[in-house]
Amino acid sequence: MINFILKNPYLILRRLIQVSIMALYIFANVYGLTILQGNLSSSLVFGMIPLSDPFAVLQMFFAGALISINILIGAAIITLFYFIVGGRAFCSWVCPINIITDLSSFIRRKLGFDTIQKKQPASRNMRYWVLALTLVLSTILGLGAFEFISPISMVHRGLVFGLGFGWAAMLIIFLFDLFVLKNGWCGHICPLGGFYSLVGKYSFLRVDHNHDKCTECMKCKEVCHENQVLWMIKKESIPVLSGECTNCARCIEVCEDDALNFSIINRFAKK
């Protein structure tokens, strides 16, 4: 166990953060604890600081809803935070669905499904089309289209108030990722992940690659859910600049050459 923790510090930390966030929401509902109240779409920290999902707010805007100043402030805080640390850090460090998709990905590798399925039958750009469709439908229907059917919201509400349809959502995503499409939900469909990849496209916290240390073992690409962002492996020393990187640090953990590490990118440096 100690050896596992030492080899996977970021994985352990991610799970602790994900579980802790859900626990705080549950404690707020059951015991009235005011550290973190609400849900992943709209929350209050210590009963004072608003936090809002900017994609949910964007859907509300397209739906024609009147948006309060507190919700706008909350959306601005979250957007600024993920703009700095990497938008899709939400996907790997906060979203409860990540635990399900990580498990599915792990089982796929163990069963050898990734070896059998050499080519993905769907484009990762599909999530951006789903994002655009979500906003169109929000405009037409007058409500947040993705929020209405979001498995992320279903699982979150289920964990806090009792699973219900949350069980079905988790099972469907797990089986879909396992048997149909590798990293299908997070890597190809989820519009929230697509939105956050746009938010984090110019973020400061990045995974940096040192080509001089790399022995080209390719373990990083094997575990990466968005391995197209690691195109520089075998080529050059350069940070991962794609907003589609989730900053999960799995590539850093499996790299025995110390060729991958987090770094702060100076976006204001003159080129």
N, C-alpha and C positions, 0 to 999 in steps of 0.2 A: 504493500500500500504506500509506504513512504517513497519507494522508488518510483511508483506511478505518479505521485504528486510532484516529485522533483522533475520528472520528465514532461509533465503536462501542467505547468503552473497556470498558464493562461486559460486552459480548458476548465480547470478547477475554479478559477476566479470567475469565469463567465457563468458557470453553473451557480455559484454562490450568489452572484448579482441577480440572475434571473429568478432564482428561488426566493431571494430576499425581497425583491420588488413585489412578487406575487403574495408573499407572506404579509407584507405591509398593507396591501390592498385588502386581504382577508381579515387582518386584525382590525382594520378601520371599520369594516362592515360588521364584524362579530363583536368586537370589544370597544368600538368607538375611538380607537387610537387615531390621533390626528396627524401622525407623521406624514402619511401619504394616503389621501382619500380620492375616491372616484374610480376611474378606469384608464386604460391606455389612450383613450381618445381625449379625455379631459380630466385633469387632476388638480388637487390643491396640496401643496407642501406646507406642513405645519399650519394648515388652515388659512394661509395668507398668500403664498406664492402660486400663481396660476401656471399650469403647464397644459398645453394643448397640442394634439397631433396636427401638424400643419397640413397634411394631406386631407384629413377630415375637414379642416376649416376651409380648404380650397374647394372641396366638394359642396360644402354649405354655401359658399359664395356662388358657385355655378348653379346651385339649386335656387338661388334668389333669397336665401334666408338673411335676416338681420343678424349681424354678428356683433356681440358685445365687446367692449374695449378689453375686458379681462381675458376673453378668449383670444383676441388678437395679440395681446401681450404674451400670453402663454405660448402661442404659436411662434412668436418672434424669439422667445427664449429657447425653445426646442430647436428651431431652425438654426440659430446662431451656434448652439452647442454642437449640433451634428455637422455644421459647416466647418467647425474647427477640428473635431476628432474624426471625421469621416462619416458621411451620411448613413452608410449601410452598417455602421457599428450597431445601430438599433437592431438590425436583423440577427446579429450573432451574440449581442450582449444583453438584449432586453426581451425581444420577442419570444413568447413561450413556444411558438411553433418550431423554433430552431432546435429545441431538444428532440422533437419528433423527427425532423428531417435529418439531423445528425445521426440519430439511431438508425434510420433507414439507410443512410449512406454507408455507415459502418458495416451493416449487415450485407449490403450489396458487395462491398469489397471482400468481405470474408467468404461469400458464396461464389465469388468470381464473376458476378454479373457484368461488371465493368469491362472485363476481358471479352465477354461474349458480344456485348453491345458496343462495337467500335465507334459507330457514328450516331450522334444524337439526331433523332427524327424531327426536332423542332428548334427554331432559332431563339436565342436568348433575347432578341429584340422584340419578341412577342409581348413581353411585359410592358413595353412602352406603348404598344398598340392597345393593350388592356387598360393602361393608365388613361390614354386619350378617350377610349370608349367609356370609361367610368365617368369622366367629366361630361361627356355628351349625354349619357343617360341621366346623370344628376340634373342637368339642365332640363331635359325632357320630363323627367318624373317629379322634379321638385323636391328631391331628397338625396341624401348621400348614398349613391348607388352601391359603392363598395362596402360602406359601413353597414348597410342593410343585410349583406350576405357574407361579410368577412369572417373567415374561419378563425382569424386572430381574435376578433371580438367574441366569437362564440366560445372559444377555449378560455379566454380571460374571464368572461362572465360565468362560465361553467365552473372554473376553479374557485371563484369568489362566492357564487350563489348556488352552486350545484350544477353538475355537468350537463345533463339533458342532451341536447343536440351536439354539445361539445365533444362527446365521445365519438359520435359519427364523423364529425369534422376531422378529428385526430386520426381516426382509422382510415378514412378515405385518403388523406394526404400521405399517411405512412405507406399504404399499399400502392398508391400512385407513384410515389418516389421509388419504391422498392422494385416494382414489376414493370411499370410503364415507361417512366422517363427519369433518368438520373438527375437529382436535384430539380425535379420538375416544378414543384410549387415555388420555392424561393428563387431558383435560378432562371425560370422561364415565364411564370404566370403572374406572380404577386405584383400588383401595381404599386403597393406601398414600398416594396423593395426598389422598384423602378424609380419612384419618386425620390427616395432617399439617395439613390445613386446619382441623381442630378444635383441634389443638395450638396453631396460630398465630393463632387467632381474636382473642386479646387481646394479641398481641405488641407490642413497643415500636417496632420499626423499620418505618416505613410510607412509602409513596409519597404525597407531599402535593401537592394541586392548588391553584394560585393562579388563581382565575377572572379576576382583573383583568388578568393577562398573557395569558390564553388567547384565541386568534383563531379557535377552533373549526374548525381545519383537519381534525380527526378522524384524523390520522395515528396517534395513540396507539391508538385503537380498532382500526385496521386491522392493527396488528402484535401486539396483545395476545391471548394465548391464552385469557384469561379476561376478555374485554372487558365482561362484565356488571358487573365490579367498578368500572368507570370510569363508573358511572351519573351521577356528579356533573359530568361534562363538559357545558358549556353552562348549568349550573345554579348551582353555588355553590363557594366555596373550602372544601374539606374533605379530610382525608386519606382514603386508601383503607382502609376499616376491615374489609373482608371477609377472612376467613381463606383464601379461595380464591385470593387474589393470590399469585403465586410470587416476587415481588420480583426478577424477572429484569431489570428496568430497561430493557426495550426501549422502553417508552413514554417514558421520560426521554430516551433517546438520539435518538428521532425528533422530539421536541418542539423546534421551532426558536424557540419563544416563551419558553423557560425557565419554563414554567408548571407543570412537573412536576419534583419533586426528592425525594430521600430526606429524611426527618425523623424525629426521635425523639418519639414521642407519650408525654406524661406521663399514665399510666394512674391515677395517684394524685391528680391535681388535682381539686379540688372543683368540681362543676358547678353 
